[in-house]
Amino acid sequence: MKPTPVKLFDFSFSGASYKARLALSLLELTVEFESIDLMAWETRSDYFISKNPVAQIPLLELSDGTLLRESNAILTWLTEGTPLMPTNSVERAQVFQWMFFESSNIDKNLGRCRFMETYPDWKKMLPPGHLEMCAYLGEEALKVLDEHLRSKQYLVGERYTSADISVFAYVHCSEEGGFKLGDYPNVKAWCERVKDRPGHIPIDYQPY
Amino acid sequence: MKPTPVKLFDFSFSGASYKARLALSLLELTVEFESIDLMAWETRSDYFISKNPVAQIPLLELSDGTLLRESNAILTWLTEGTPLMPTNSVERAQVFQWMFFESSNIDKNLGRCRFMETYPDWKKMLPPGHLEMCAYLGEEALKVLDEHLRSKQYLVGERYTSADISVFAYVHCSEEGGFKLGDYPNVKAWCERVKDRPGHIPIDYQPY
């Protein structure tokens, strides 16, 4: 029998955690939440490292004791077998394509810029020029998305899927990292469609 | 009906392309290959950008015309429904966990160091300190892997899966990027196990 999700270790500011929180809300699943304060280095505590050696949130605890990490793997777990994950093999492949694109091109660039602009003390620890490179690559990622969404309502198969949740998490709040969504009208319109979905919650919604 | 893989656009040096080539070999699948020379900027040609706007290899063409990008999504597509992808829901989640870890922590760090050490002209284009950061984060990723493999033969469920293929691609050749696998004996032993699998091919094996 498939275990059930029991507890999400997360942090309200984290876009990666938001992927899981948003999927839980859309699927009307109730879990326990435990906040792990990134800024207070709590992801590096002995307590948390013993649960997740990669020292990252979100982390999802399942009813069989499994501790599942990586936001996109958690999202895949939560949405598999629901209308948020297609059953058609090509559409499934495309959902994974966008989730891996998110992992390497969105999270690492848009997400990092937002984090560093919000917490300037952390920004000082980066090598010079690093954030400028992330900003450049982030714009490239937004261009790809904007072109893809030119004639599409959602990323895959004209239906709202796990790919949209994943990509939306750091794209919709990317202006906090210095990006201008007005430059990407198709992305902006898609963000509005996602926000209008039944069960949608904003990134700063605290379920606990 | 599920389409079949028809053609792989790849480049022999590319560890990302190797994930797809290795899976094709293990599964005894035959496809057409087209080399896209990264170093000659061929991923940026109009011809290739029209096929993959993200300008990355590998790219897999399917029999229905679909052009599938992102090496880990291609790997998922190829291995789904084969013994390389578990059917148990928790093991599947763990396979995705390691593939997303690979995407963000291995490819971006070990892969980048290998590329830049091999092609010093490209290294000069990076911001100062960037490669040192990748090297530090790469060591962190190898530590996580080494600890995980301390008591395990393979990454997930004690069987060779798509997660091993994904992580192996850039880990086994990471010494070309300045890492020392001798410092990670469990990772080194696991690399040897992967190399001993029936159907294994080395990264520089040219199927065309």
Boltz contact constraints between the chains, C-beta under 6 A:
constraints:
  - contact:
      token1: [A, 2]
      token2: [B, 89]
      max_distance: 6.0
  - contact:
      token1: [A, 53]
      token2: [B, 144]
      max_distance: 6.0
  - contact:
      token1: [A, 54]
      token2: [B, 144]
      max_distance: 6.0
  - contact:
      token1: [A, 66]
      token2: [B, 90]
      max_distance: 6.0
  - contact:
      token1: [A, 68]
      token2: [B, 93]
      max_distance: 6.0
  - contact:
      token1: [A, 69]
      token2: [B, 97]
      max_distance: 6.0
  - contact:
      token1: [A, 70]
      token2: [B, 97]
      max_distance: 6.0
  - contact:
      token1: [A, 70]
      token2: [B, 100]
      max_distance: 6.0
  - contact:
      token1: [A, 70]
      token2: [B, 101]
      max_distance: 6.0
  - contact:
      token1: [A, 72]
      token2: [B, 100]
      max_distance: 6.0
  - contact:
      token1: [A, 73]
      token2: [B, 93]
      max_distance: 6.0
  - contact:
      token1: [A, 73]
      token2: [B, 96]
      max_distance: 6.0
  - contact:
      token1: [A, 73]
      token2: [B, 97]
      max_distance: 6.0
  - contact:
      token1: [A, 73]
      token2: [B, 100]
      max_distance: 6.0
  - contact:
      token1: [A, 76]
      token2: [B, 96]
      max_distance: 6.0
  - contact:
      token1: [A, 77]
      token2: [B, 93]
      max_distance: 6.0
  - contact:
      token1: [A, 89]
      token2: [B, 2]
      max_distance: 6.0
  - contact:
      token1: [A, 90]
      token2: [B, 66]
      max_distance: 6.0
  - contact:
      token1: [A, 93]
      token2: [B, 68]
      max_distance: 6.0
  - contact:
      token1: [A, 93]
      token2: [B, 73]
      max_distance: 6.0
  - contact:
      token1: [A, 93]
      token2: [B, 77]
      max_distance: 6.0
  - contact:
      token1: [A, 96]
      token2: [B, 73]
      max_distance: 6.0
  - contact:
      token1: [A, 96]
      token2: [B, 76]
      max_distance: 6.0
  - contact:
      token1: [A, 97]
      token2: [B, 69]
      max_distance: 6.0
  - contact:
      token1: [A, 97]
      token2: [B, 70]
      max_distance: 6.0
  - contact:
      token1: [A, 97]
      token2: [B, 73]
      max_distance: 6.0
  - contact:
      token1: [A, 100]
      token2: [B, 70]
      max_distance: 6.0
  - contact:
      token1: [A, 100]
      token2: [B, 72]
      max_distance: 6.0
  - contact:
      token1: [A, 100]
      token2: [B, 73]
      max_distance: 6.0
  - contact:
      token1: [A, 100]
      token2: [B, 103]
      max_distance: 6.0
  - contact:
      token1: [A, 101]
      token2: [B, 70]
      max_distance: 6.0
  - contact:
      token1: [A, 103]
      token2: [B, 100]
      max_distance: 6.0
  - contact:
      token1: [A, 103]
      token2: [B, 103]
      max_distance: 6.0
  - contact:
      token1: [A, 103]
      token2: [B, 104]
      max_distance: 6.0
  - contact:
      token1: [A, 104]
      token2: [B, 103]
      max_distance: 6.0
  - contact:
      token1: [A, 127]
      token2: [B, 129]
      max_distance: 6.0
  - contact:
      token1: [A, 127]
      token2: [B, 130]
      max_distance: 6.0
  - contact:
      token1: [A, 127]
      token2: [B, 133]
      max_distance: 6.0
  - contact:
      token1: [A, 129]
      token2: [B, 127]
      max_distance: 6.0
  - contact:
      token1: [A, 130]
      token2: [B, 127]
      max_distance: 6.0
  - contact:
      token1: [A, 133]
      token2: [B, 127]
      max_distance: 6.0
  - contact:
      token1: [A, 144]
      token2: [B, 53]
      max_distance: 6.0
  - contact:
      token1: [A, 144]
      token2: [B, 54]
      max_distance: 6.0
